[in-house]
Amino acid sequence: MEEILRQALLYDFYGELLTGHQKRVYEEVVLNDYSFSEVAEDLGISRQGVHDMIKRCNKLLTGYEEKLHLVEKFVHLREQVGQVKELAEKEEKNPAMQEITSLCATILEEL
């Protein structure tokens, strides 16, 4: 999985477990793609402080995933629903398969 996507998914699932300050720094650097220097200047902290905070947040978020596996389960479920949708699309003449395709599309949108 691409590192930025992995970080975004980890944040989506576990970001609320970070402190407000950690969330702000992480969002600015990882999600909004600001440089360490820009965030440091904006928050009045050192560039090294921003770097350390990102490293600490990544470690925390990865630790939560190692214990709970929510991102892993999400990605696996999304892949499985996609496979079901592909199989159902091959048999579109069958009305039941059309309904399955539609349900799969809805599930994938909601995930």
N, C-alpha and C positions, 0 to 999 in steps of 0.2 A: 504494500500500500504506500502511495506517495506520502512523504513525510508531512507535508502541509495538510493534506486531507486527514491523515491520522491525528495530527494535533487538533484540527478543527473538530473532528468527531469526539476525541477525548474531552475537549472543552464543552461540547454540546451535552455530553452525558454527565460529566463530573464538575463542570465549571462552578456550579453553585456551592460546591464544597470548599472553594477558595475564599480567602478574605476579600473584602472590597478592593483593597489596594492591589492584591495579587491579580484579581480579575482585570482591573483597569490596565495594569502594565501588560499582562498577557494579551488582552484584546488589542491593545495598540500595536504591539510588536508582531504578534502571530496573525491575528485576523485582519488588521488594518495595514499591515506591512510598513509600519514606521520604523525608522532606524533606532538603535539603542541610544544614539546621541540625541535624536529628536525627542524621544520619550524622557530621557534624563533631564534635558533642558526644561521641558514642559512641567515635569514633576519636581524639579529642584533636587534631584539626586544624581549620583555619579553614573557614568556610562557602565562602569563595572557593577554597580548596584543593580542596574536594569538587567545586565547579563546574568548575574547571580539569581535574580528573581525569576527569570525565564527558565533557567536551569532547574531551580527548586520547584517551580510549578510543573514542569515537564516530569520531574521525578515523582511528584505527588500524584499527578493525573495518571501516569503509567502504573504507579502502585495501586491505585484504585482499580484500574483495568485488570491488573494481574490477580486481584482478589475477586472481582465481581464479573468480569468477562462480558459486560453489557455491550460494548462496541463489537466484540467478536461475534456475539449472538446476533446483533443487528445486521452486520454485514452478511453473515451466513443466511439469515432469514430473507434478506433482500435478494440474494443470489438465487435462493430456492424458489421464491415467488416469480422471479424473472424466468427461470427455467420452466415452471408450470405454464406461464403465459406463452412462452415460445412453443411449447408442445400443443397447447390449445389452439394457437393461431394456425398450426398446420392442419387442423381439422375444423376450419371455420364454417364449413357447410352444415355442420351439426349445431342446432340451436343451443344445446347445452354447452358446447365448447365456446360459442360466442359469449354466453353468459359468464363462463369461467374466465375468458380473456378480459372481459369488462371488469370483473371482480378483481382480477390480478392487477390490472391497470390502476384501479382505485386504491388497492393496498399499497402498491409501489409509490403512488403519489403521497399517501399519508405517511409512509416511512420516511 
